[in-house]
Amino acid sequence: MSNLDMKEAIKMLAAEKNISEETLLQSSRFG
């Protein structure tokens, strides 16, 4: 999976959960 695909997936997930991409990245990084 390319880095761009990853970013798009994160954007969609963030939109779905109605949170920011940064919040999503932090939560996935820390467990």
Residue pairs with C-beta under 8 A, 6 or more apart in sequence:
10 21
10 24
10 25
11 21
13 24
14 20
14 21
14 23
14 24
17 24
